[in-house]
Amino acid sequence: MSEDSEEDYSDRSISDEDESDEDSFMKFEELHQCALLTADSITDPFFPRTTQILLEYQLGRWVPRLREPRDLYGVSSSGELSPTRWPYHCEVIDEKVQHIDSTPPYSEPVYIPTGLETEPIYSNSKEDTVVYLAEDAYKEPCFVYSRVGGNRTALKQPVDDCDSTLMFEARFESGNLQKVVKVAEYEYQLTVRPDLFTNKHTQWYYFQVTNTQAEIAYRFTIINFTKPASLYNRGMRPLFYSEKEAKTNNIGWRRIGEQIKYYRNNPGQDGRHYFSLTWTFQFPHSNDTCYFAHCYPYTYTNLQEYLSSINNDPVRSKFCKIRVLCHTIARNMVYILTITTPLKNADSRKRKAVILTARVHPGETNSSWIMKGFLDFILGSSRDAQLLRDTFIFKVVPMLNPDGVIVGNYRCSLAGRDLNRNYTSLLKESFPSVWYTRNMIHRLMEKREVILYCDLHGHSRKENIFMYGCGGSAKCKALYLQQRIFPLMMSKNCPDKFSFSACKFNVQRSKEGTGRVVMWKMGIRNSFTMEATFCGSTLGNKRGTHFNTKDLESMGYHFCDSLLDYCDPDRSKYYQCLKELEEMQKHINLEKVLDDSDTSLKEITLESSSRGSDSSDSNESQSYILKLTSQIKPKKKHLRTKKERNSTLARHQNARQEREVCGRGYLMPGYKESNSDVKDTRPNVSDDRVFDYFKRRLPNQGSGKMPGQTPSWLLKKYLRSA
């Protein structure tokens, strides 16, 4: 069956186009129920075989009616969550793991090697004690079926805790630990579980430790990582959480560890090389329950609780509609949020769309914290948030791979495949979340313009936060530079976290199945992957420190801030960024960085590997762009802060006279520019193709944040609200 024919049968009852206040379900009068059957229980061929039609026997005949609509939210008004489903063979403890959301009051520095770090060498001795061994991950060759709570047999109990041996546990949501061996009195050798139904992707770890003793230096060594390069080589520390510290001192996750080293160990039995991470640590309390993790955990239950709070909020639920996009192969719900100011007239059809997705790779939990920051801001009461909701329709899929998140995978779904390489697949049953996401976006583009798509990820080998775009041919200068403007604005609005020099704009053959490339080929010009490091920043005031959850959440605000700047009717910041990009390209062309004759900005930012998350390293080109950026002379007219923009906006609230500027080819027809004292910063570009392209294709700015050229309807709106 072709993709087009499959789309015709997509589930319209969970349509992504519900943008009004009311659900689109038909209402039926209550009938006195004397008898009730489903249609598929009747042998009469007149009735279709379906469980969605109920038959009531009244006055000697069967009367059909539709079953009541299912709970599309997956979170009821009573606060009960949809039960989490596990592969049937997975062992799951009854205890529910919860952590407080608290960040340290100071920036946590990265680890600086002392040169005295050692590589522990352990001989495989029969006297070593196995203190933890999870159920065999390969009990089945592939996913079979799921259950609420997983394996129903009695759980294997860990070793007796009467001595000083640490007790380990990871059979909880998002936990990952396969085996622990006690190799010395206070030293433990750990093995993390590969993604289910694969033999690779050993990166994510998250486990519990009990029976602790304070002020004793323990050593932990994870022995089966597969990536040669790691942020642990660049100062990243493991994360630690103490329940006693959380209860008594309100201290949550924090970075810990000494003698941290990441190194290659002896090859495994299959001839592959593995890498180890080792660190030492002293627990703050005895008899404490503690946790270690690769990154700040964010589970499927965390998401459902967050969505439940939105659903039960009488204000936020008015402009945030939560639906079920589809079910995973384990029958867990994939949620989609539609966020916009509700309108019941034709004006809602003029709104452009912005699409955000996250957690297609389940171990990249930092993407969920960025998504949370975005949702906190866009659902907030600020004027900027209200302006964004009035102007755009946001389609948000906050967790694309809940199955992988639940079982503690790092990269794959329960199909044993990387979903972010399968956006072109026609196998709806194998990859439902990405199939339905692509289908939703395809239908959305038939009704309205999608100005930006962004998929949130985490990166395991590079610092900072940055974007990957899809570029375009350098022969079309307009398209080539325009696609770099939004990432450059992000770097301007968040200079201590976001690195423009780390951004890349290229399409590799190995990445053609990613969401970023597929959406770009579907026609979304601004199609990005935003990568957030697991470690921290090398920029500005954050240099040499780890990112915490508040840092990650702040990127959601900066995304919204940059979106307002990008679509502002005042084009001064837009053209200033365009001019800077032109100067960067000129410097690169003059220096002839590459050996061949084509030395465009695109080619010095080539992706060189399929490892990591939709990304690769190119350290030489990164440092070169940084050098060029530092050589560019600062402009006399700097980008304005939010306070300055709002102040200027207030000064122009009484401006009524407007003049047409579409004849110059810089704005779309229908938009006007008010008289202002804003200096024209448009670049002096000689290539006519640039002006022709902007005249035809620049985004149609329906609202503004920058001062000077604010539409009169927006000024009237603010005057009314004031």
Helices and strands as residue ranges (DSSP letters): H 3-8, G 12-14, E 36-38, G 39-41, E 53-58, E 61-66, E 85-87, E 129-133, E 146-148, E 167-169, E 179-184, E 187-191, E 206-210, E 217-225, G 231-234, E 239-242, H 243-249, E 254-255, E 258-264, E 275-282, E 290-293, H 300-311, H 316-319, E 320-327, E 333-339, G 346-350, E 352-358, H 366-378, H 383-391, E 392-397, H 402-407, G 419-421, H 432-447, E 450-459, E 465-469, H 477-482, H 485-493, E 504-505, G 509-511, H 515-522, E 527-533, E 536-537, G 540-542, E 545-546, H 549-566, H 572-591, G 603-605, H 619-631, H 642-651, E 658-660, G 662-664, E 672-674, H 688-697, H 712-721
